[in-house]
Amino acid sequence: MDDERVEFHVRGPFRVQAPGGADITPRGSKLRGLLLLLLTSTAGKRARVWIQDKLWSDRGREQGAASLRQALVQIRKAFGAHRGVLAADRLDVALNLGRIRLCEDGTGEFAEGIDVRDQEFEHWLLTERARRPGPEDAPAAGRAAWAPAVPLPSRPWTIVVRAGNDPRNPSWWVEQLVADGVVLSLRETFNATVHRNGHRNGAAAAEGPAWVVDLASFSPDRRRFGIRAALSEQGSGHQLWSGYRIVRRTDAPPVEHPDILQFTNALVAAVADGLLAGEGRLPGAVRADLRCCAAIRRLFLMKPDEVKRADETFAEAFEIAGRGTYLGWRAQVRTIQRIKRYRDALDDLREEGARFAARALQLAPRNSVVLAALANTRLFLEGDVAGGHELAARSARINPANPMAWWALSSAQLYSGAVDAACENAARARHLAGMPSATTCALPFFVAPPAFRRGNGSAAFGCASRVAGSRGGAAPGFSGPAGVADRAPAQVGQRGMIELKCVPPNCA
């Protein structure tokens, strides 16, 4: 019967309650963390070695096993007469699901108050929280005590993406995939409602400004595929931008071609250009996106005052709309401030970056921009190469058109000594960023000491030279150091990394 079960409350402050109502929550964050690891398993069971890796990753195998045994003793002692809900054998630790009840009906953050000082557990908990609805998704009646000061995200303007609706067109399927990619990038970048409308004559009802993206595919011959896009204002029909790409067909779908992915970024940048150009006549509700676009371009000028102003502008955008993307950019600011030595207080930067990244991931767990920013935070502020690599790879899988994802992955690979892969992905990011223009700024690319320690110094410098080789078309604000790729490793040993400038994403 339910009234005889031990209750585990995981929404809000974590607590364990006996059937009679007594609080039997074990003292100690790792004890509660262990229970949380079991509660989030489908079968209520985890392998001992897996638990050890999450709670005692900084200890040897034998020491971690001893710590786990001691933790089990302490949990059973706290449970008293209900110690039977926890079972363990030589391989696994488990909860008796027939004797417990999991309660997630409270208000507040998932597993509040569990502060396990282990990087592996922190990363796991961050991911678990991102998978669950945050406090803003709780019923309104229970929200007053902890409601955030910022408003929940709103969508004050609309973008309609229109593709062909004739499946008989040989290129129809690829055209739909291109449209899917465009929708994804627009939704990640802008605080707008993005509609898919397959009928070219269909009108989408919209509040506030409405822009339309028309996509049309064509095949000049059997070996090539082409796509054209036009951006216009709905209603007036005023065309803001148009462009096209033609690529050769290969075994892979044309939508995966780097030129098509680059074309998606060009379209997103055109939307940003249109916003900035029309700032004076657009309603105030769009100002969050206006601020964000301006801040991104200011950020990558890589000047201390501009970086600080960009951070303030991202904060203003978040106060207006409360999007996770804006916090992701604030985490990226901390990474830049650390690497460029604009601020020397590493502990403060690490704490701020982790806080912004964690909240951004809660608000937008599948946004590739947020994941890329979090990957950079893990890598450059926390020194977590494996975690940075995992997040960057996830970002690239979610949106392969995002140059930031490939930059983050390249940096993580270089830190782990995978120089060839790092070089390839840095070049990919540069290509996806598109042709240099007045809206293109500089994004740092870093050569890490591990590359040299593994004997890959020459390869790393060769990679750096190829990536940074073409500088003639860089933006007016581009500030790359001359001749940096020609320095010998010994000349940069004290600094710890070589800084190169490459062409990054536009407003995307």
Beta strands, then each sheet from edge to edge (+ up, - down):
strand 1: 6-9
strand 2: 15-17
strand 3: 45-47
strand 4: 86-88
strand 5: 92-95
strand 6: 100-103
strand 7: 158-162
strand 8: 193-197
strand 9: 210-218
strand 10: 224-233
strand 11: 239-248
strand 12: 443-447
strand 13: 498-502
sheet 1: 2+ 1- 6-
sheet 2: 3+ 5- 4+
sheet 3: 8+ 7+ 9+ 10- 11+
sheet 4: 12+ 13-
end
